[in-house]
Amino acid sequence: MHVLSLPTWIIHTSSVVEWITAMVLIWRYAALTQNRAWRWFTLAMFPALVSAMSACTWHLFDNAKTLEWLVTLQAATTVLGNCTLCAAAWLLWKGAPRSNAL
């Protein structure tokens, strides 16, 4: 675990915890509002979580050569997560009430 400094580890782990917390809170918000689009948004966040956990795992094991596939997994899930979050945001936007104020 010596590859990253302690402050960097704190930032990495707190970001993962924050992301999981956001997913739980958004899922609860979906239940409260009965808006299924928010549930899709939570599910769309999952690839980004996998990406973050892949990066943390690779660093945890000192960037081991045997775990280099985690770098590929992290890159792929980042792209997938960007696409799923874009689609989920569009779904939320499409279902949002419109105002004729403009």
C-alpha positions in Angstrom: 0.0 0.0 0.0 3.0 2.3 -0.2 2.5 3.4 -3.8 -0.1 6.1 -2.8 0.3 8.5 0.1 -2.0 8.4 3.0 -3.9 11.6 2.0 -4.4 10.1 -1.5 -5.8 6.9 0.0 -8.1 9.0 2.2 -9.4 10.8 -0.9 -9.8 7.5 -2.9 -11.6 5.6 -0.2 -13.8 8.6 0.8 -14.8 9.1 -2.8 -15.9 5.4 -3.1 -17.9 5.7 0.2 -19.4 9.0 -1.0 -20.4 7.4 -4.3 -22.1 4.4 -2.5 -23.8 6.8 -0.2 -25.1 8.8 -3.1 -26.4 5.6 -4.8 -28.3 4.6 -1.6 -29.8 8.1 -1.1 -30.9 8.4 -4.8 -32.5 4.9 -4.6 -34.4 6.1 -1.5 -35.4 9.3 -3.3 -36.8 7.2 -6.1 -38.9 5.2 -3.7 -40.1 8.4 -2.0 -41.1 10.1 -5.3 -42.2 7.0 -7.0 -40.1 8.1 -10.0 -38.5 5.0 -11.5 -36.1 7.2 -13.6 -34.1 7.8 -10.4 -33.8 4.0 -9.9 -32.3 3.8 -13.4 -30.0 6.6 -12.5 -28.8 4.7 -9.4 -28.2 1.6 -11.6 -26.4 3.8 -14.1 -23.9 4.8 -11.4 -22.8 1.2 -10.8 -20.2 1.0 -13.6 -18.5 4.1 -12.3 -18.4 2.5 -8.9 -16.8 -0.6 -10.4 -14.3 1.6 -12.1 -13.3 3.3 -8.8 -13.0 0.1 -6.9 -10.9 -1.4 -9.7 -8.4 1.5 -9.4 -8.3 1.3 -5.6 -7.8 -2.5 -5.8 -4.9 -2.2 -8.2 -3.2 0.4 -6.1 -3.9 -1.6 -2.9 -1.8 -4.4 -4.4 1.1 -2.0 -5.4 0.2 -1.9 -9.0 1.0 -5.6 -9.4 1.7 -6.8 -13.0 -0.6 -9.7 -12.5 -3.5 -7.3 -11.9 -2.9 -5.1 -14.9 -6.2 -6.3 -16.3 -7.8 -4.1 -13.6 -6.6 -1.1 -15.6 -8.4 -2.3 -18.6 -11.5 -3.0 -16.5 -11.3 0.4 -15.0 -11.1 2.1 -18.4 -13.9 0.1 -19.8 -16.2 0.7 -16.9 -15.4 4.4 -17.0 -16.6 4.6 -20.6 -19.6 2.4 -19.8 -20.4 4.5 -16.8 -20.2 7.7 -18.7 -22.6 6.3 -21.3 -25.1 4.9 -18.7 -25.1 8.1 -16.7 -25.7 10.1 -19.8 -28.6 7.9 -20.8 -30.0 8.0 -17.2 -29.7 11.8 -17.1 -31.5 12.0 -20.5 -34.3 9.8 -19.1 -34.6 12.1 -16.1 -34.6 15.2 -18.3 -37.2 13.7 -20.7 -39.6 12.9 -17.8 -39.1 16.3 -16.0 -42.1 18.7 -16.0 -41.7 21.5 -18.5 -42.2 25.2 -17.9 -43.2 27.7 -20.6 -41.4 30.5 -18.8 -38.9 30.9 -21.7 
